[in-house]
Amino acid sequence: MPIFEFKCLECGHLFERICKTDQDRSTCPECGDSAQRLVSVTAACSSSCELTSGFT
């Protein structure tokens, strides 16, 4: 199962959880309120990708 990021709707706590892809809600480990799954940023690089390209 994949790891997803969640944000608590009450206290704003950010956390990760391993869950099924169709699970869009979870319980906040800090306050116990409802948390919503976030859209995470992903990165991909081919074997010819240069990590320093475009950076100084």
N, CA, C and O atoms as a Tinker XYZ file with bonds, in Angstrom:
   224  protein
     1  N      0.841000   -1.191000    0.000000    73     2
     2  CA     0.000000    0.000000    0.000000    64     1     3
     3  C      0.882000    1.249000    0.000000    63     2     4     5
     4  O      1.965000    1.245000    0.586000    81     3
     5  N      0.428000    2.308000   -0.649000    73     3     6
     6  CA     1.214000    3.548000   -0.728000    64     5     7
     7  C      1.126000    4.393000    0.546000    63     6     8     9
     8  O      0.246000    4.197000    1.384000    81     7
     9  N      2.052000    5.327000    0.665000    73     7    10
    10  CA     2.065000    6.286000    1.773000    64     9    11
    11  C      1.431000    7.584000    1.278000    63    10    12    13
    12  O      1.810000    8.111000    0.232000    81    11
    13  N      0.464000    8.092000    2.041000    73    11    14
    14  CA    -0.215000    9.336000    1.691000    64    13    15
    15  C     -0.019000   10.359000    2.799000    63    14    16    17
    16  O      0.160000   10.002000    3.964000    81    15
    17  N     -0.055000   11.640000    2.425000    73    15    18
    18  CA     0.002000   12.737000    3.385000    64    17    19
    19  C     -1.417000   13.173000    3.725000    63    18    20    21
    20  O     -2.291000   13.213000    2.859000    81    19
    21  N     -1.635000   13.499000    4.997000    73    19    22
    22  CA    -2.926000   13.977000    5.471000    64    21    23
    23  C     -2.725000   15.270000    6.242000    63    22    24    25
    24  O     -1.654000   15.515000    6.796000    81    23
    25  N     -3.777000   16.104000    6.273000    73    23    26
    26  CA    -3.773000   17.323000    7.079000    64    25    27
    27  C     -5.050000   17.356000    7.898000    63    26    28    29
    28  O     -6.149000   17.188000    7.369000    81    27
    29  N     -4.891000   17.577000    9.201000    73    27    30
    30  CA    -6.039000   17.648000   10.098000    64    29    31
    31  C     -6.869000   18.888000    9.785000    63    30    32    33
    32  O     -6.327000   19.980000    9.613000    81    31
    33  N     -8.170000   18.715000    9.714000    73    31    34
    34  CA    -9.074000   19.823000    9.429000    64    33    35
    35  C     -9.258000   20.740000   10.639000    63    34    36    37
    36  O     -9.684000   21.885000   10.492000    81    35
    37  N     -8.936000   20.237000   11.834000    73    35    38
    38  CA    -9.115000   21.019000   13.058000    64    37    39
    39  C     -7.831000   21.729000   13.501000    63    38    40    41
    40  O     -7.817000   22.949000   13.660000    81    39
    41  N     -6.750000   20.957000   13.700000    73    39    42
    42  CA    -5.521000   21.548000   14.255000    64    41    43
    43  C     -4.441000   21.816000   13.201000    63    42    44    45
    44  O     -3.443000   22.470000   13.504000    81    43
    45  N     -4.622000   21.322000   11.974000    73    43    46
    46  CA    -3.668000   21.576000   10.902000    64    45    47
    47  C     -2.442000   20.672000   10.901000    63    46    48    49
    48  O     -1.530000   20.870000   10.098000    81    47
    49  N     -2.409000   19.677000   11.795000    73    47    50
    50  CA    -1.270000   18.759000   11.880000    64    49    51
    51  C     -1.110000   17.985000   10.569000    63    50    52    53
    52  O     -2.084000   17.462000   10.028000    81    51
    53  N      0.135000   17.916000   10.060000    73    51    54
    54  CA     0.445000   17.152000    8.853000    64    53    55
    55  C      1.070000   15.829000    9.258000    63    54    56    57
    56  O      1.940000   15.795000   10.129000    81    55
    57  N      0.637000   14.741000    8.635000    73    55    58
    58  CA     1.192000   13.427000    8.947000    64    57    59
    59  C      1.052000   12.507000    7.743000    63    58    60    61
    60  O      0.287000   12.784000    6.820000    81    59
    61  N      1.800000   11.411000    7.765000    73    59    62
    62  CA     1.749000   10.412000    6.700000    64    61    63
    63  C      1.121000    9.140000    7.231000    63    62    64    65
    64  O      1.234000    8.821000    8.415000    81    63
    65  N      0.462000    8.421000    6.345000    73    63    66
    66  CA    -0.181000    7.172000    6.726000    64    65    67
    67  C     -0.148000    6.214000    5.543000    63    66    68    69
    68  O     -0.351000    6.625000    4.400000    81    67
    69  N      0.106000    4.939000    5.814000    73    67    70
    70  CA     0.022000    3.896000    4.794000    64    69    71
    71  C     -1.435000    3.464000    4.733000    63    70    72    73
    72  O     -1.998000    3.020000    5.734000    81    71
    73  N     -2.050000    3.595000    3.553000    73    71    74
    74  CA    -3.461000    3.240000    3.422000    64    73    75
    75  C     -3.813000    2.932000    1.971000    63    74    76    77
    76  O     -3.005000    3.136000    1.065000    81    75
    77  N     -5.004000    2.450000    1.771000    73    75    78
    78  CA    -5.498000    2.137000    0.432000    64    77    79
    79  C     -5.684000    3.423000   -0.366000    63    78    80    81
    80  O     -5.902000    4.492000    0.204000    81    79
    81  N     -5.596000    3.312000   -1.684000    73    79    82
    82  CA    -5.696000    4.489000   -2.548000    64    81    83
    83  C     -7.071000    5.142000   -2.517000    63    82    84    85
    84  O     -7.186000    6.328000   -2.828000    81    83
    85  N     -8.112000    4.410000   -2.153000    73    83    86
    86  CA    -9.459000    4.988000   -2.129000    64    85    87
    87  C     -9.818000    5.620000   -0.779000    63    86    88    89
    88  O    -10.932000    6.115000   -0.611000    81    87
    89  N     -8.892000    5.609000    0.178000    73    87    90
    90  CA    -9.139000    6.207000    1.496000    64    89    91
    91  C     -8.732000    7.674000    1.465000    63    90    92    93
    92  O     -7.543000    7.981000    1.381000    81    91
    93  N     -9.705000    8.589000    1.531000    73    91    94
    94  CA    -9.380000   10.015000    1.469000    64    93    95
    95  C     -9.506000   10.727000    2.813000    63    94    96    97
    96  O     -9.227000   11.922000    2.899000    81    95
    97  N     -9.917000   10.024000    3.851000    73    95    98
    98  CA   -10.022000   10.598000    5.202000    64    97    99
    99  C     -9.277000    9.705000    6.190000    63    98   100   101
   100  O     -9.137000    8.501000    5.975000    81    99
   101  N     -8.804000   10.310000    7.265000    73    99   102
   102  CA    -8.127000    9.590000    8.330000    64   101   103
   103  C     -8.382000   10.331000    9.638000    63   102   104   105
   104  O     -9.047000   11.367000    9.652000    81   103
   105  N     -7.854000    9.801000   10.729000    73   103   106
   106  CA    -7.988000   10.434000   12.034000    64   105   107
   107  C     -6.651000   11.034000   12.435000    63   106   108   109
   108  O     -5.617000   10.373000   12.336000    81   107
   109  N     -6.663000   12.267000   12.881000    73   107   110
   110  CA    -5.450000   12.966000   13.289000    64   109   111
   111  C     -4.858000   12.309000   14.538000    63   110   112   113
   112  O     -5.572000   12.112000   15.522000    81   111
   113  N     -3.555000   11.965000   14.517000    73   111   114
   114  CA    -2.932000   11.360000   15.695000    64   113   115
   115  C     -2.703000   12.358000   16.834000    63   114   116   117
   116  O     -2.432000   11.951000   17.964000    81   115
   117  N     -2.809000   13.658000   16.549000    73   115   118
   118  CA    -2.595000   14.691000   17.571000    64   117   119
   119  C     -3.871000   15.013000   18.342000    63   118   120   121
   120  O     -3.867000   15.017000   19.573000    81   119
   121  N     -4.967000   15.283000   17.623000    73   119   122
   122  CA    -6.190000   15.728000   18.304000    64   121   123
   123  C     -7.367000   14.759000   18.142000    63   122   124   125
   124  O     -8.382000   14.902000   18.824000    81   123
   125  N     -7.237000   13.771000   17.241000    73   123   126
   126  CA    -8.302000   12.789000   17.062000    64   125   127
   127  C     -9.422000   13.226000   16.136000    63   126   128   129
   128  O    -10.389000   12.488000   15.950000    81   127
   129  N     -9.310000   14.416000   15.549000    73   127   130
   130  CA   -10.338000   14.908000   14.638000    64   129   131
   131  C    -10.107000   14.351000   13.231000    63   130   132   133
   132  O     -9.160000   13.600000   12.998000    81   131
   133  N    -10.971000   14.724000   12.315000    73   131   134
   134  CA   -10.901000   14.241000   10.940000    64   133   135
   135  C     -9.781000   14.935000   10.165000    63   134   136   137
   136  O     -9.560000   16.136000   10.314000    81   135
   137  N     -9.077000   14.156000    9.334000    73   135   138
   138  CA    -8.009000   14.689000    8.490000    64   137   139
   139  C     -8.284000   14.310000    7.045000    63   138   140   141
   140  O     -8.857000   13.258000    6.763000    81   139
   141  N     -7.872000   15.175000    6.141000    73   139   142
   142  CA    -8.117000   14.970000    4.713000    64   141   143
   143  C     -6.805000   14.681000    3.995000    63   142   144   145
   144  O     -5.774000   15.280000    4.300000    81   143
   145  N     -6.855000   13.754000    3.033000    73   143   146
   146  CA    -5.667000   13.406000    2.257000    64   145   147
   147  C     -5.278000   14.558000    1.340000    63   146   148   149
   148  O     -6.137000   15.194000    0.730000    81   147
   149  N     -3.972000   14.822000    1.248000    73   147   150
   150  CA    -3.446000   15.892000    0.411000    64   149   151
   151  C     -2.946000   15.332000   -0.916000    63   150   152   153
   152  O     -2.636000   14.146000   -1.028000    81   151
   153  N     -2.873000   16.192000   -1.903000    73   151   154
   154  CA    -2.247000   15.835000   -3.169000    64   153   155
   155  C     -0.762000   16.122000   -2.998000    63   154   156   157
   156  O     -0.373000   17.269000   -2.782000    81   155
   157  N      0.063000   15.098000   -3.091000    73   155   158
   158  CA     1.496000   15.242000   -2.865000    64   157   159
   159  C      2.240000   15.547000   -4.151000    63   158   160   161
   160  O      1.822000   15.156000   -5.241000    81   159
   161  N      3.337000   16.244000   -4.004000    73   159   162
   162  CA     4.218000   16.531000   -5.128000    64   161   163
   163  C      5.111000   15.318000   -5.343000    63   162   164   165
   164  O      5.638000   14.753000   -4.385000    81   163
   165  N      5.279000   14.921000   -6.589000    73   163   166
   166  CA     6.161000   13.802000   -6.901000    64   165   167
   167  C      7.287000   14.285000   -7.800000    63   166   168   169
   168  O      7.180000   15.327000   -8.447000    81   167
   169  N      8.349000   13.526000   -7.832000    73   167   170
   170  CA     9.488000   13.853000   -8.690000    64   169   171
   171  C      9.879000   12.616000   -9.476000    63   170   172   173
   172  O      9.835000   11.499000   -8.960000    81   171
   173  N     10.260000   12.821000  -10.719000    73   171   174
   174  CA    10.719000   11.723000  -11.560000    64   173   175
   175  C     11.941000   12.191000  -12.331000    63   174   176   177
   176  O     12.046000   13.355000  -12.719000    81   175
   177  N     12.847000   11.276000  -12.542000    73   175   178
   178  CA    14.076000   11.620000  -13.237000    64   177   179
   179  C     14.522000   10.417000  -14.051000    63   178   180   181
   180  O     14.533000    9.294000  -13.546000    81   179
   181  N     14.885000   10.640000  -15.297000    73   179   182
   182  CA    15.389000    9.547000  -16.123000    64   181   183
   183  C     16.860000    9.317000  -15.803000    63   182   184   185
   184  O     17.466000   10.100000  -15.073000    81   183
   185  N     17.423000    8.269000  -16.333000    73   183   186
   186  CA    18.827000    7.960000  -16.058000    64   185   187
   187  C     19.769000    9.012000  -16.630000    63   186   188   189
   188  O     20.914000    9.113000  -16.191000    81   187
   189  N     19.311000    9.795000  -17.599000    73   187   190
   190  CA    20.157000   10.835000  -18.183000    64   189   191
   191  C     19.967000   12.193000  -17.506000    63   190   192   193
   192  O     20.577000   13.179000  -17.922000    81   191
   193  N     19.149000   12.253000  -16.492000    73   191   194
   194  CA    18.858000   13.499000  -15.785000    64   193   195
   195  C     20.066000   13.928000  -14.956000    63   194   196   197
   196  O     20.656000   13.122000  -14.237000    81   195
   197  N     20.422000   15.196000  -15.065000    73   195   198
   198  CA    21.513000   15.737000  -14.264000    64   197   199
   199  C     20.923000   16.481000  -13.074000    63   198   200   201
   200  O     20.138000   17.413000  -13.252000    81   199
   201  N     21.290000   16.081000  -11.872000    73   199   202
   202  CA    20.733000   16.683000  -10.667000    64   201   203
   203  C     21.116000   18.144000  -10.514000    63   202   204   205
   204  O     20.375000   18.905000   -9.892000    81   203
   205  N     22.245000   18.555000  -11.057000    73   203   206
   206  CA    22.690000   19.939000  -10.896000    64   205   207
   207  C     22.272000   20.833000  -12.056000    63   206   208   209
   208  O     22.583000   22.023000  -12.054000    81   207
   209  N     21.586000   20.294000  -13.027000    73   207   210
   210  CA    21.183000   21.076000  -14.189000    64   209   211
   211  C     20.235000   22.201000  -13.783000    63   210   212   213
   212  O     19.195000   21.957000  -13.171000    81   211
   213  N     20.602000   23.441000  -14.131000    73   211   214
   214  CA    19.746000   24.580000  -13.836000    64   213   215
   215  C     19.934000   25.181000  -12.458000    63   214   216   217
   216  O     19.258000   26.149000  -12.110000    81   215
   217  N     20.842000   24.625000  -11.664000    73   215   218
   218  CA    21.085000   25.141000  -10.322000    64   217   219
   219  C     22.477000   25.736000  -10.249000    63   218   220   221
   220  O     23.377000   25.314000  -10.975000    81   219
   221  N     22.655000   26.711000   -9.378000    73   219   222
   222  CA    23.985000   27.309000   -9.213000    64   221   223
   223  C     24.564000   26.937000   -7.877000    63   222   224
   224  O     25.679000   27.345000   -7.552000    81   223
